[in-house]
């Protein structure tokens, strides 16, 4: 539409105006479905958003790490999951061959001091004599986490530790789940003198086929006793070579997260403190990590994805790490403040591990793991959802003052909500969690409008629509969350950071619904809530501009506007985001004033996320059912008449011309 028609439309809106909804407040449309969106893009009206406004939150839940983001294919690789008392359960390891051929047990003869359990395999048959082994041998196999994804042409590193008093001839194979299809194999031959003590063996196997539910087999046809411990299979091709499953890590990178909160959540606390995440047990050589049972989400982790690896992932993603620490509190037990100092020292050590000189005690431990330079750790959250518990405040203050004394630049995050009233203790940020229905989430876009503009900033570290509105990840949930995020964007002077939760779910172990990314051993897809976050990935460190919606009726519409610059080619854009939470199309006139740069004739786009049904979800069979669709916007202008579809998120990215340089001479 041309300028003359647009001006006429604006006059019509002025005559019909019965209400003005400033700062993109939301109401339900009941009359004529028309509205005017005014954007003040003048430099003096703009406000810089925090560089860390939107990021991600990783928690070990739903087998997000073990059997997911961490690319280790062997489950229970150290035989520790069954506990320290032997004999123990070796699940999911299983035996190949009947009990007349093989007997398998566990004992505590491992060479690793922190995980003494090893597997003992008594082979009762032989290649000759009275009890002949089957042609393919007997032994053990590991199916990984609901099947290993072994792909043709790819190479896998196999590491195992072995001991025997006799010579060994062991077939190390990657096979189909029934063992009939051999994808890759090698023979491990060793004289008795070579394996009389625990010996590390390492192989690279290139697969000759693809099987999505494969297993690792260790078999032999020779009689004798063989011990195994710390058995690993990892693909060589991982994200940036650091051990992360490439497809899953790439989906995180595509969100351009500015921070990464980890490792929990309640995973940090434990139901009991004895099962809490202890960072010192998760660093150093993987073979020496004892692993632990996460009693909150009810599964064992070998802790290959430990404190160091999570710091590394944050660095690989270009995200600031946010380290959530245990403050001596679990769901069921608490450490008295008078006894908390050893826990405080534990966390000071963790910060030194991340930030310390390679010559420091814990900085040297980091350097020994291959990262000489310090990590950029600037955020520490003290506890998780612990505010109000008996010893939280006392413990918090001990941690706060100790951290500030040693590292005054670190931002300390309190568990207590400061959005409605002032905190009674010092903090740089406060944690805010919201899990609710779609209607409540959408209405919460005004949550921080009345928050005090002084004092600690909000860290909305966990938000999601849950319950029947969400299913396992619906369009309805994504729409409501987008409306909420627009409110956070508008209030980014008091909201510093925000992240969705949970991030991952292995489809074989849904402990929580919904989640942003769903995967199994070989597939993955984003839920609508994952794709919704793509609309906000340019909002961190952008310039926010005021918006006003005017209408002759109330509408379920929220909007925001930012200018941002692409790091790839330095192109600049004015991004206008609109969420229509209502049932009707809104005929919207967009009026932009105050732009310093002209609009380019090309390069502008429109992106929309919607579907035919509010409860539509993505799935392995239809991974792209609800995904953003981008089209070119050839008629981009400062005055536009557009139709905003019902139940949709729409973004207009208007390409801005580079400012002309004028010499002062």
Beta strands, then each sheet from edge to edge (+ up, - down):
strand 1: 19-22
strand 2: 34-40
strand 3: 47-48
strand 4: 56-57
strand 5: 94-96
strand 6: 102-107
strand 7: 118-123
strand 8: 138-142
strand 9: 148-150
strand 10: 155-164
strand 11: 168-175
strand 12: 182-190
strand 13: 199-206
strand 14: 211-220
strand 15: 224-235
strand 16: 259-262
strand 17: 292-294
strand 18: 299-301
strand 19: 320-325
strand 20: 377-382
strand 21: 411-414
strand 22: 429-436
strand 23: 457-465
strand 24: 495-500
strand 25: 504-506
strand 26: 517-519
strand 27: 524-526
strand 28: 543-545
strand 29: 547-551
strand 30: 557-565
strand 31: 572-580
strand 32: 586-593
strand 33: 605-609
strand 34: 629-632
strand 35: 639-644
strand 36: 648-656
sheet 1: 1+ 29- 2+ 32+ 35-
sheet 2: 3+ 28- 30+ 31- 36+ 33- 34+
sheet 3: 4+ 16+ 19+ 20+ 21+ 22+ 23+ 24+
sheet 4: 5+ 8- 14+ 9-
sheet 5: 5+ 8- 14+ 11- 12+
sheet 6: 6+ 7- 15+ 10- 13+
sheet 7: 17+ 18-
sheet 8: 25+ 26+ 27-
end
